[in-house]
Amino acid sequence: MFARDLSGRRLPTIEIDYSPAYEFLMTLIVFSEKKGYEYEVGNEWFDIVRTKAGADLVTAIGMFDSDCNHVWKHLLGLAYESEPPRDVHTFIANVEATDPLELRLHLIGYYRRDFRRKTPLDVILRAAEGDPEAQRQYLKTSFPEEGDWRELLHRLFTLDAEETKSILLDILQRWYD
């Protein structure tokens, strides 16, 4: 029997999107994994990429690493907001055009619902703006059980937003090259 929905409610729209920019970020996520997951690419892929990238770039990437890879995941939103075809060039151009404070908000989880459940938005915003008390509070409330995430936040908070953006852009461009 067929039943019509007369309530007038709108059903959610599901969008599936693919882009080279997402894949680019996924390579950073996979490369940064520290848990020894097995991937189809095999361990030799990691050795080849590490050699090709060079110690300097690997060290720079390590500055943004955490076991949960939050930073690289947080950039997926900026990749999605990039102009079609959402390739790596348009993604990097979008990051370059993004205000440093806005970029920092993305990096520290301001736009993630699970982060906002743990810490009020105004605290995260003030922390991103450089308020030391808000940064201390955010360090206490943003997944305190994940020490590596807290260490990463602390590293990000020691840099100003412009410097963070400059380092991040350098990493993204060199990783792509």
Beta strands, then each sheet from edge to edge (+ up, - down):
end
